[in-house]
Amino acid sequence: MGRSVPSWRIRVENELQGLMPYRRALTPHDRIAFDALLDEVRKRRTAGGLLPALNTWQPTVLSMLVGLMSEVSKLSKRLEALEERHDHD
């Protein structure tokens, strides 16, 4: 028996593909950043699929934000370690 609603993976990939005209209009530097955001969504497909939402944008944006916060946290810890090392020198 078939599904009445396409899987999250299919829906989100369709949404991301729909953003390609926007991507093409970005500068090469911004394309790299944009692609990184899209990768964050793909890394969190399982989590996004668990939200009972027909709107794909909510879990898509949440996945991007979680990816950004994860990166900010890593950089913050690295900065703290560098500052501590500098203070002890």
C-alpha positions as a LaTeX table, in Angstrom:
\begin{tabular}{lrrr}
\hline
Residue & $x$ (\AA) & $y$ (\AA) & $z$ (\AA) \\
\hline
Met1 & 0.00 & 0.00 & 0.00 \\
Gly2 & 1.40 & 3.44 & $-0.95$ \\
Arg3 & 1.90 & 6.47 & 1.21 \\
Ser4 & $-0.53$ & 9.34 & 1.00 \\
Val5 & 2.18 & 11.85 & 1.97 \\
Pro6 & 5.72 & 11.63 & 0.55 \\
Ser7 & 8.45 & 10.89 & 3.07 \\
Trp8 & 10.22 & 13.72 & 4.84 \\
Arg9 & 13.39 & 13.00 & 2.90 \\
Ile10 & 11.61 & 13.42 & $-0.43$ \\
Arg11 & 9.71 & 16.52 & 0.69 \\
Val12 & 12.78 & 18.27 & 2.07 \\
Glu13 & 14.88 & 17.45 & $-0.99$ \\
Asn14 & 12.14 & 18.90 & $-3.18$ \\
Glu15 & 12.14 & 22.07 & $-1.07$ \\
Leu16 & 15.92 & 22.33 & $-1.19$ \\
Gln17 & 15.93 & 21.83 & $-4.96$ \\
Gly18 & 13.40 & 24.64 & $-5.22$ \\
Leu19 & 16.02 & 26.95 & $-3.69$ \\
Met20 & 18.52 & 26.45 & $-6.50$ \\
Pro21 & 17.56 & 29.65 & $-8.40$ \\
Tyr22 & 18.29 & 31.56 & $-5.18$ \\
Arg23 & 21.61 & 29.73 & $-4.83$ \\
Arg24 & 22.64 & 30.61 & $-8.37$ \\
Ala25 & 22.11 & 34.30 & $-7.60$ \\
Leu26 & 24.51 & 34.21 & $-4.64$ \\
Thr27 & 28.17 & 35.11 & $-4.79$ \\
Pro28 & 30.58 & 32.15 & $-4.79$ \\
His29 & 31.44 & 32.86 & $-1.14$ \\
Asp30 & 27.77 & 32.94 & $-0.13$ \\
Arg31 & 27.10 & 29.73 & $-2.09$ \\
Ile32 & 29.57 & 27.92 & 0.14 \\
Ala33 & 27.75 & 29.17 & 3.24 \\
Phe34 & 24.36 & 28.33 & 1.72 \\
Asp35 & 25.49 & 24.82 & 0.81 \\
Ala36 & 26.70 & 24.34 & 4.38 \\
Leu37 & 23.20 & 25.22 & 5.66 \\
Leu38 & 21.63 & 22.73 & 3.28 \\
Asp39 & 24.07 & 20.07 & 4.50 \\
Glu40 & 22.94 & 20.75 & 8.08 \\
Val41 & 19.37 & 19.97 & 7.03 \\
Arg42 & 20.47 & 16.73 & 5.37 \\
Lys43 & 22.46 & 15.69 & 8.45 \\
Arg44 & 19.32 & 16.03 & 10.56 \\
Arg45 & 16.83 & 14.26 & 8.28 \\
Thr46 & 15.89 & 11.76 & 10.96 \\
Ala47 & 15.04 & 14.49 & 13.48 \\
Gly48 & 13.12 & 16.49 & 10.88 \\
Gly49 & 11.10 & 13.47 & 9.90 \\
Leu50 & 9.93 & 12.98 & 13.47 \\
Leu51 & 8.01 & 16.25 & 13.55 \\
Pro52 & 4.41 & 15.66 & 12.52 \\
Ala53 & 4.40 & 18.65 & 10.20 \\
Leu54 & 3.20 & 18.93 & 6.66 \\
Asn55 & 5.10 & 22.21 & 6.48 \\
Thr56 & 8.67 & 21.28 & 5.63 \\
Trp57 & 10.06 & 24.71 & 6.46 \\
Gln58 & 9.77 & 24.46 & 10.24 \\
Pro59 & 12.04 & 21.41 & 10.62 \\
Thr60 & 14.26 & 22.67 & 7.79 \\
Val61 & 14.96 & 25.98 & 9.51 \\
Leu62 & 15.31 & 24.28 & 12.90 \\
Ser63 & 17.91 & 21.94 & 11.41 \\
Met64 & 19.84 & 24.89 & 10.01 \\
Leu65 & 19.71 & 26.68 & 13.36 \\
Val66 & 20.86 & 23.60 & 15.28 \\
Gly67 & 23.77 & 23.25 & 12.86 \\
Leu68 & 24.71 & 26.90 & 13.33 \\
Met69 & 24.49 & 26.65 & 17.13 \\
Ser70 & 26.62 & 23.52 & 17.09 \\
Glu71 & 29.29 & 25.37 & 15.11 \\
Val72 & 29.08 & 28.43 & 17.39 \\
Ser73 & 29.50 & 26.17 & 20.42 \\
Lys74 & 32.57 & 24.46 & 18.94 \\
Leu75 & 34.15 & 27.81 & 18.06 \\
Ser76 & 33.33 & 29.23 & 21.49 \\
Lys77 & 35.03 & 26.32 & 23.25 \\
Arg78 & 38.03 & 26.64 & 20.97 \\
Leu79 & 38.25 & 30.38 & 21.65 \\
Glu80 & 38.04 & 29.80 & 25.41 \\
Ala81 & 40.86 & 27.26 & 25.24 \\
Leu82 & 43.01 & 29.66 & 23.23 \\
Glu83 & 42.30 & 32.50 & 25.66 \\
Glu84 & 43.19 & 30.32 & 28.64 \\
Arg85 & 46.41 & 29.27 & 26.97 \\
His86 & 47.24 & 32.90 & 26.17 \\
Asp87 & 46.49 & 33.99 & 29.77 \\
His88 & 48.88 & 31.37 & 31.14 \\
Asp89 & 51.75 & 32.45 & 28.89 \\
\hline
\end{tabular}
